[in-house]
Amino acid sequence: MVRIVCTPMLAALLLAMTVLGQETSPELPVAPAFSAFPDRKLMQEIMDAWATLNPHSAAKYYDQSPKNVFFDDAGGVKFVGWQAYEDGLRKVMASEQQAKWAVNDDAVVHAAGRYAWGTATVHAEYVAKDGSRQSMEERWTLIWANRGGKWLVVHEHFSASPR
């Protein structure tokens, strides 16, 4: 007897595979061509783009399909489509003066053909516009799909540990 177990990672990978045929929006900046597969360096580049506090800076790393799902406990829990994600995080980032994320050494990327998924903990430091500071460890899981030789995020789950 063969047992098939659907883990959260497998479910996320299957979700990413459902958006395989979707195209990106042509008016956004073109993502740079990456190495054969995503890696920790690319993960840090994505975090650095978010650190600009302008979601448009990160847009080039994300597939623009309106059906992709992104989970982020900042500004909401679930965002369907890049535009909803960008709008939700833009509202949250409006209260920030500065943000910095450092991908920790536990980052791992797994590749499977035209898809890859990565996991990491991320050290975050926030400075609000009122000057208050917050530092924490966060969790990050993302799925990329290879779109025309470029690795674009089609699903992301970003969350902080309960305080």
Secondary structure, DSSP 8 states (H G I E B T S, - for coil): -------HHHHHHHHHHHTTT----TTS-------SS--HHHHHHHHHHHTTT-HHHHHTTB---TT-EEEESSS-SEEESHHHHHHHHHHHHTTEEEEEEEE-TT-EEEEETTEEEEEEEEEEEEEETTS-EEEEEEEEEEEEEEETTEEEEEEEEEEE---
